[in-house]
Every structure is written in C-alpha cells, then in structure tokens.
Amino acid sequence: MQRILFSIIALFSALPCLARDAAPAAVDPYQPIPYVKINHPEWSKNAVIYQINLRQFTAEGTFKAAEQQLPRLKTLNVDILWLMPIHPIGEKNRKGTLGSPYSVIDYREVNPELGTLADLKHFVAAAHAQGFHVILDWVANHTAWDNPLATKHPEWYQHDWKGNFRPTPWFDWTDIINLDYRQPGLRKYMTEAMKYWVTEADIDGYRCDVAGFVPLDFWNNVRRELDAIKPVFMLAEADSRDLHAEAFDMTYAWGWYDAMHQVAKGKANLGALIGYYSGNEGSFPLDCIRMTFVSNHDKNAWDGTQSEQFGEALDAAIVLSVVGDGMPLLHNGQEAGESKRLKFFEKDPIEWQESPVAELYRKLFTLKKSNTALWNGRWGALMIRVPNSSPETVLSFVRQNEHDKIFAVFNFSKEARSVKFGESLFQGMYTEYFSGKRMELSVSSELKIEPWSYRVFVK
C-alpha cells in the first residue's frame, strides 16, 4: 500500500513537467494577423444601400405606404434598406412639432405615427421576399429626456458638474441626454433590446448613430451576440478603423465626401481626393467597407441638396461614389432630383418626379453588381492610380482582378481636357460603359474629357 501511495505522489509531482512538455508552440510574432475578424454576410458582397426617412418617404409616412414602394426600389437595383429610427419620440424638450427620431423614448416600441409592430414585420417580410435586406437605425448613445429609463435607472446616465442629466457635450442636442456605458446594467439592457428586433422582426442589422461616442468593447460584444442569432450587417456612423475589427462591416467615408465637395466647389484641386484615397488604403485594410455618398439625411437637412453641394460636378461625383472604392449610399429623394432640403422636425414629404439621376444610379448599380472588381471589401479590387498628363484635374485609375477590369477617367475641372496616360496598366480593348462603344486604348491614345465629366471603360 505504501509503495502505491509513493507511486501516486511521484506521478502528481511529474505533472507540471508533463504540462510544460505538452505546451503548444509559441505563436510566431512575425506572422500577420487579419485585422478584420468578423465575417461580412455573403449577401453584402456587391450590395448598395438605400436610406429611408419614413416620415418623408411617402405622404402617409407609414410602413404600409413605404411597402408599396418596394417594387420601385427594386428597379433601382438597391439591396440594403436602412430605416431611420422607428421608435416613439420624446416630448420633453422636443424640437419642432414632431421632434427628432433620434430622441428615443422606448427602444422596444414602434412609433405609432409609422404604424404598428405588425406593420413593421410585414414590411420586413415583404422586403425579404423581394430580395432586400433591412437594417434599423439604432441610437445607443443617448435617449429622450422622458425615456422611462431616466426615472427607473438614473445611474445609467451621465451627469454634469451640477448633478443634472447631461446632453451630448459641445453640440446643440438639447432634446436628448447621454447614457453612461460604465454601467453593466445599461450594456445588458441595450444589447437585449438590439437582439429583440432581430428575433422579433427578423431585421438584418443596424446603422448605429454616432457609434464612435459609445465604447468599442460594447459594440464588439453586441456583434457577437447578434451574429449568434443570424448573420447581421452593421454600419457605424463614424470614421474609425477600430470599429471594423470586431463590430462593424462598414463606416462612413466622411473624408471622401469632404474632399469631393471641396473639389466640386473649386476650393481644392485633385490633391484632396488623392489624399483621401491614399489615407484610406494606407489606414484601412481591404476588408473594411467604407460608405460613399453625395447626400444623406444630415447633409440634406443642414448643408444642402446634392445639387447645392456639388453643382456641375454632381454626376461625376455620383459615378465616382460607385466605381471607386466603397459601398455607395442612395438617400431617398436623390433619384427624384432631391429638389429641396427636407425639414427634419416636421412632416415634409419628398416631391417625387422623374429625374435623370435615377437612371444614372440604376445603370451604375447594375455595373457594380455584374463587375466583380467593384464589389465590396475583400470581394472587390483595389483602386490603382494611372498617371496622366493632367494630374491636378484628371483622376484616372484601374480596378481589376482575375475576372473583371474597369478603367475610369474623371475631369474635375471647368475646362475640357485632352489627356494621355502613362505606364501600361490601362491598355487594352474595352467597352465604354455609358455609350456602349468598343475602343482600344494604348500608350498613344488621347482622350478628350468634357468639363466635370467622366468616362468608364469596362473589360
């Protein structure tokens, strides 16, 4: 018996050595680690996104009325439908007559002005049946003053130096108060509320308002819990690489918009756009999807319509937003010419009418879906700059992979340009996309590009 006891003691004494011997080999610190650790939904690979302001989208301003527009949206070749916030709106310190949809009074209810939960579920089901995916606008950073959470859980909110509830600092957002994400209870509540709409209404993800104002570790956990239910698509209203690693599929390309606007207004030369593309490629890995746009609800309401912002350069800006790097956004009403700034706190229906902008977007989205070089994230191809004889005003680049290729040329100036190109990347036989003409381009080719115009060649 004693001999058996000694044997057992000896065996246990040896275990630490055995554990050390069996330890896995150290990870090679020189091997690159993929930065983006989430999996984008397969259906997002060549998707484009369409923003719906339900209050202004139809005269009725309801889910039911919006659902009747789905066949028309289908003809535009859009894929992801982003619904602005659907929740009841606070009344305390409300702005305007109807208030801001970003002043949320209840995260688990539907604004009765828009319809019922059953109406929302019917809209989502109808959209799915027609091949769309639906994401909801989510406001995690703040609530309305009269959200019941402020009474039930005042500790979930930020307070100012006087001990009062605090609106988002430095802005005029007086109709909302900031939440405090140092509180675990708040994090669990908000996560469960976001999961609710995925399970209850079968939505496909979220556009998250001022996502950069909410801690990153909260979003990382939210993504894990949502993906455990179904693959989701997450858009952050932010311009940060860190959000892409474990939480968001796409962020706003604010830098692209600002550069394109400066060029269109004659306040900057092409260097502004070159600077954006250089910084984007250098800082954001290929699998980070950036959202490009010439309008959205903020720009339309506070800065101006697409025509006010881009003038004669509008069509070229639209084309670049689609054939350049990024997933393009179409803001509701752009396809009708976006003839006015929509009032944000009042009922102000879009004036629907025929506009050439609709056909331009339709043709561009058709190209994006069919040409794999233009797909999103890791599915698409990098932009490669092609040297030309007018580098301060003419942008030229190639996007290509083993299947497809485009060569795009833009004249961002008020004068016509005759341009020649360097190196050999652009050379070959193409179809000019908008004219349908076949054309061979070589080192001796010279293209005439009209003011604020573009030419897109497809191979």
C-alpha positions in Angstrom: 0.0 0.0 0.0 2.8 2.4 0.9 4.5 1.6 -2.4 1.3 2.5 -4.3 1.0 5.8 -2.3 4.6 6.8 -3.2 3.9 6.0 -6.9 0.8 8.3 -6.9 2.8 11.1 -5.2 5.5 10.7 -7.8 3.0 10.8 -10.7 1.4 14.0 -9.5 4.9 15.6 -8.9 5.7 15.0 -12.5 2.5 16.6 -13.9 3.9 20.2 -14.0 6.8 18.9 -16.1 4.5 17.0 -18.4 2.3 20.1 -18.8 5.4 22.1 -19.7 6.5 19.5 -22.2 3.0 19.4 -23.8 2.7 23.2 -24.0 1.8 24.4 -27.5 4.4 26.0 -29.6 4.6 29.8 -29.2 2.8 31.9 -31.8 5.1 33.4 -34.3 5.1 37.1 -33.6 6.1 37.9 -37.1 3.1 36.3 -38.8 0.5 38.9 -39.8 -2.9 38.6 -38.1 -6.0 39.6 -40.1 -7.3 42.9 -38.7 -11.0 42.3 -39.6 -12.1 39.4 -37.5 -15.8 39.5 -38.4 -17.5 37.8 -41.4 -19.4 40.1 -43.6 -22.7 38.5 -44.7 -22.4 36.9 -48.1 -25.3 39.0 -49.4 -23.3 42.2 -48.8 -20.5 41.4 -51.3 -21.9 43.6 -54.1 -24.7 45.4 -52.2 -25.6 49.0 -52.3 -27.6 50.8 -49.6 -30.7 53.0 -49.7 -31.7 55.3 -46.8 -35.4 55.7 -46.0 -36.7 58.5 -43.9 -40.2 57.0 -43.2 -41.6 60.4 -42.1 -40.8 62.0 -45.5 -40.7 58.9 -47.8 -44.4 58.9 -48.6 -47.3 61.3 -48.0 -48.7 58.9 -45.3 -45.3 58.4 -43.6 -46.0 54.8 -42.6 -44.6 51.3 -43.0 -47.6 50.3 -45.1 -47.1 53.1 -47.6 -43.4 52.5 -47.8 -44.0 48.9 -48.5 -45.9 49.9 -51.7 -42.7 51.5 -52.9 -40.6 48.3 -52.8 -41.2 47.3 -56.4 -39.9 50.8 -57.5 -36.8 50.4 -55.3 -36.2 47.0 -56.8 -35.9 48.7 -60.3 -33.2 51.0 -58.8 -31.1 47.8 -58.1 -30.6 48.7 -54.4 -30.2 46.0 -51.8 -29.9 47.1 -48.2 -32.8 49.3 -46.9 -31.8 51.5 -44.0 -34.9 52.7 -42.0 -34.3 55.7 -39.9 -35.3 55.3 -36.2 -38.7 53.6 -35.8 -39.2 54.2 -32.1 -41.6 56.6 -30.2 -40.1 60.1 -29.9 -39.7 62.0 -26.7 -41.9 65.1 -25.9 -39.9 66.8 -23.2 -37.6 69.4 -24.8 -38.8 68.3 -28.2 -37.5 70.1 -31.3 -40.1 71.3 -33.7 -43.6 69.8 -34.0 -42.7 66.1 -34.4 -39.3 66.0 -32.8 -36.2 64.2 -33.9 -36.4 60.4 -34.5 -33.0 60.2 -32.7 -34.7 61.2 -29.4 -35.9 57.8 -28.4 -38.5 57.3 -25.6 -38.8 53.5 -25.8 -36.3 51.1 -27.5 -38.8 48.2 -27.7 -41.8 50.0 -29.2 -42.8 51.3 -32.6 -43.6 55.0 -33.2 -47.4 54.9 -33.7 -47.0 57.6 -36.4 -45.3 55.0 -38.5 -47.7 52.1 -37.8 -47.6 49.0 -35.6 -45.2 46.2 -34.8 -47.2 44.0 -37.1 -46.8 46.6 -39.9 -43.1 46.7 -39.4 -42.9 42.9 -39.5 -45.0 42.8 -42.7 -42.7 45.4 -44.3 -39.6 43.4 -43.4 -41.1 40.1 -44.7 -42.2 41.8 -47.9 -38.7 43.3 -48.4 -37.1 39.9 -47.8 -39.5 38.3 -50.3 -38.2 40.8 -53.0 -34.6 40.2 -52.2 -33.9 43.2 -49.9 -32.3 43.2 -46.5 -33.4 45.7 -43.8 -31.4 47.4 -41.2 -32.7 49.7 -38.4 -31.2 52.9 -37.2 -30.2 52.5 -33.6 -29.5 55.3 -31.1 -27.3 53.8 -28.3 -25.5 57.0 -27.2 -28.5 58.9 -25.7 -32.2 58.8 -25.1 -35.1 61.3 -24.9 -35.4 63.2 -21.6 -38.7 61.4 -20.8 -37.5 57.9 -21.6 -38.6 55.9 -18.6 -35.1 54.7 -18.0 -34.2 58.2 -16.7 -36.6 57.6 -13.8 -36.1 53.9 -13.3 -32.3 53.9 -13.8 -30.9 57.5 -13.4 -27.5 55.9 -12.7 -27.4 54.7 -16.3 -27.0 58.4 -17.4 -24.2 60.9 -17.5 -24.5 63.9 -15.2 -23.0 67.3 -15.4 -21.0 69.1 -12.7 -24.3 70.2 -11.1 -25.6 66.6 -10.9 -28.1 67.1 -13.7 -28.7 64.9 -16.7 -26.3 65.8 -19.5 -27.0 66.2 -23.2 -24.1 65.3 -25.6 -21.5 67.9 -24.8 -20.4 70.6 -27.3 -23.5 70.1 -29.6 -26.9 71.7 -29.5 -28.7 68.3 -29.0 -30.9 69.7 -26.2 -33.6 67.2 -26.8 -31.6 64.2 -25.6 -29.5 63.1 -22.6 -26.3 61.0 -22.7 -26.1 57.4 -21.4 -23.2 56.2 -19.3 -21.7 52.9 -20.6 -19.7 52.4 -17.4 -22.9 50.7 -16.2 -23.1 47.0 -16.8 -26.8 47.0 -16.4 -27.2 49.5 -19.2 -25.0 47.4 -21.5 -27.1 44.3 -20.9 -30.4 46.3 -21.4 -29.2 47.9 -24.7 -27.8 44.6 -26.0 -31.0 42.7 -25.3 -33.1 45.5 -26.9 -31.0 45.2 -30.1 -31.4 41.4 -30.1 -35.1 41.8 -29.7 -35.6 43.4 -33.1 -33.5 40.7 -34.8 -35.6 37.9 -33.3 -39.0 39.6 -33.3 -39.0 41.5 -36.6 -36.2 39.5 -38.4 -34.2 42.6 -39.3 -30.8 42.1 -40.8 -28.6 44.5 -38.8 -28.2 48.1 -37.7 -27.0 51.5 -38.7 -25.7 52.9 -35.4 -25.9 56.6 -34.7 -22.8 58.4 -33.5 -21.2 54.9 -33.0 -17.8 56.5 -32.1 -19.4 58.1 -29.0 -20.1 54.6 -27.5 -17.3 52.4 -26.1 -15.8 49.9 -28.6 -16.0 46.9 -26.3 -19.8 47.4 -26.1 -20.1 47.1 -29.9 -17.7 44.2 -30.1 -19.9 42.2 -27.7 -23.1 43.3 -29.4 -21.8 42.0 -32.7 -21.0 38.6 -31.2 -24.5 38.3 -29.6 -26.3 39.4 -32.8 -24.3 37.1 -35.0 -25.2 34.2 -32.7 -28.8 34.8 -33.8 -28.2 35.3 -37.6 -25.5 36.9 -39.7 -26.0 40.7 -39.5 -24.7 43.8 -41.3 -23.6 46.7 -39.1 -23.0 50.2 -40.3 -21.3 52.8 -38.0 -21.9 56.5 -38.2 -18.2 57.0 -37.6 -14.9 57.2 -39.5 -12.7 54.9 -37.4 -10.7 51.9 -38.4 -11.0 50.4 -34.9 -14.7 49.8 -35.3 -14.1 47.4 -38.2 -12.1 44.8 -36.3 -14.8 43.0 -34.4 -18.0 45.1 -34.6 -18.9 46.9 -37.9 -18.9 45.9 -41.5 -19.0 49.5 -42.8 -18.2 53.0 -41.6 -18.9 56.4 -43.1 -16.4 57.8 -45.7 -16.8 61.3 -44.4 -13.3 62.1 -45.7 -14.4 61.2 -49.2 -17.4 63.4 -49.1 -15.5 66.4 -47.7 -12.7 66.0 -50.4 -15.2 65.6 -53.2 -17.2 68.6 -52.0 -14.1 70.8 -51.8 -13.1 69.8 -55.4 -16.6 70.4 -56.7 -16.7 73.9 -55.2 -13.3 74.8 -56.6 -11.8 75.1 -53.1 -9.3 72.3 -53.6 -7.6 70.6 -56.6 -7.5 66.9 -57.1 -5.0 66.5 -54.3 -7.8 66.5 -51.8 -9.3 63.3 -53.3 -5.8 61.7 -53.8 -5.2 62.4 -50.1 -8.3 60.6 -49.1 -7.7 57.6 -51.2 -4.1 57.4 -50.1 -5.0 57.6 -46.4 -7.9 55.2 -46.8 -5.8 52.5 -48.5 -2.9 53.0 -46.0 -5.0 53.0 -42.9 -8.0 50.8 -43.6 -7.4 47.1 -44.6 -9.1 46.0 -47.8 -11.9 44.2 -45.9 -13.1 47.4 -44.3 -16.1 48.6 -46.2 -16.5 52.4 -46.4 -19.8 54.1 -47.3 -19.5 56.7 -50.0 -22.3 59.2 -50.6 -23.2 62.5 -52.1 -26.2 63.0 -49.8 -27.7 61.7 -46.6 -30.3 62.9 -44.1 -27.8 65.1 -42.2 -26.3 66.7 -45.4 -29.7 67.2 -47.0 -31.3 68.8 -43.9 -28.4 71.0 -42.7 -26.0 71.6 -45.5 -27.9 71.4 -48.8 -29.2 69.2 -51.5 -27.0 67.1 -53.8 -27.1 69.9 -56.5 -26.4 72.6 -53.9 -23.4 70.7 -52.6 -21.9 69.5 -55.9 -23.2 71.7 -58.7 -21.9 70.8 -62.1 -19.7 68.1 -60.6 -22.8 66.1 -59.3 -22.9 63.4 -62.0 -19.2 62.8 -61.8 -19.3 62.7 -58.0 -22.1 60.1 -58.2 -20.2 58.0 -60.7 -17.0 58.1 -58.5 -19.0 57.1 -55.4 -20.0 53.9 -57.2 -17.0 52.8 -59.3 -14.4 54.0 -56.8 -13.7 52.2 -53.5 -16.7 51.8 -51.2 -20.3 50.9 -50.9 -22.5 53.7 -52.3 -25.5 55.1 -50.5 -28.6 56.5 -52.2 -30.5 58.8 -49.9 -34.3 58.8 -50.5 -35.3 61.5 -52.9 -31.9 61.7 -54.7 -33.4 59.6 -57.6 -36.1 62.3 -57.9 -33.6 65.1 -58.1 -33.6 65.9 -54.4 -35.3 69.2 -55.1 -35.4 70.5 -51.5 -33.9 70.3 -48.1 -36.3 68.1 -46.1 -37.4 69.6 -42.8 -36.0 67.4 -40.0 -38.5 68.0 -37.2 -41.7 68.4 -39.4 -43.7 66.5 -41.9 -42.2 67.4 -45.3 -42.9 64.7 -48.0 -40.4 64.2 -50.8 -41.5 65.6 -54.1 -41.4 62.5 -56.3 -40.7 63.2 -60.0 -38.7 61.9 -62.9 -35.0 62.7 -62.9 -32.0 61.6 -64.9 -30.3 60.9 -61.6 -32.5 57.8 -61.2 -31.3 56.3 -64.5 -27.7 57.2 -63.7 -27.8 55.3 -60.4 -29.7 52.4 -61.9 -27.0 51.9 -64.6 -24.2 52.3 -62.1 -25.7 49.8 -59.7 -26.1 47.3 -62.5 -22.4 47.7 -63.3 -21.4 47.3 -59.7 -23.3 44.0 -59.3 -22.0 42.5 -62.5 -18.4 43.6 -62.3 -16.5 41.7 -59.5 -13.7 44.3 -59.4 -16.3 46.8 -58.0 -17.5 44.5 -55.2 -17.2 45.4 -51.5 -14.4 44.7 -49.1 -12.3 41.7 -49.7 -14.5 40.7 -52.7 -13.5 43.7 -54.7 -10.3 45.1 -56.1 -8.1 48.0 -55.1 -8.0 51.2 -57.0 -4.7 51.6 -58.8 -3.9 55.2 -59.9 -2.9 55.6 -63.6 -0.6 58.5 -64.3 -1.9 61.1 -66.8 -0.9 64.3 -68.4 -3.3 66.5 -66.3 -2.7 65.2 -62.8 -4.1 68.3 -61.0 -7.5 68.0 -62.5 -7.9 64.5 -64.0 -8.3 61.4 -61.9 -7.6 58.1 -63.7 -7.5 54.6 -62.1 -7.9 50.9 -62.8 -9.7 48.3 -60.6 -9.1 44.7 -61.8 -9.0 41.1 -60.7 -8.7 37.8 -62.5 -12.3 38.1 -63.8 -13.0 41.8 -64.5 -11.5 45.2 -65.1 -12.5 48.8 -65.3 -10.6 51.9 -66.3 -12.2 55.2 -65.1 -11.3 58.8 -66.0 -12.7 61.9 -64.4 -12.2 65.5 -65.3 -12.8 67.5 -62.1 -12.4 71.0 -63.7 -14.5 73.5 -65.6 -12.4 73.2 -68.8 -12.2 70.3 -71.3 -9.0 68.2 -71.1 -7.2 66.1 -73.7 -5.4 63.5 -71.7 -2.7 60.9 -72.4 -1.8 58.2 -69.9 1.4 56.6 -68.7 2.6 53.1 -68.0 0.7 50.0 -69.4 -1.9 49.0 -66.8 -4.8 50.8 -68.6 -4.1 49.4 -72.1 -6.4 47.0 -73.8 -9.7 46.6 -75.6 -12.7 48.0 -73.7 -16.4 48.8 -74.0 -17.2 52.4 -72.9 -19.9 51.7 -70.4 -22.3 54.6 -71.0 -22.0 54.8 -74.8 -21.6 51.1 -75.5 -18.8 51.8 -78.0 -15.8 49.4 -78.3 -12.5 51.1 -78.0 -8.8 50.1 -77.9 -6.7 52.1 -75.5 -2.9 52.2 -75.9 0.1 54.3 -74.9 -0.6 56.6 -77.9 -4.3 57.1 -77.1 -5.5 60.6 -76.2 -8.9 61.0 -74.6 -11.0 64.2 -74.6 -12.9 64.7 -71.4 -15.5 67.4 -71.1 -15.7 69.7 -68.1 -16.9 67.9 -64.9 -17.3 64.7 -66.9 -16.2 61.1 -66.8 -15.6 58.0 -68.9 -15.8 54.5 -67.7 -14.3 51.6 -69.7 -15.2 48.0 -68.9 -13.2 44.9 -69.8 
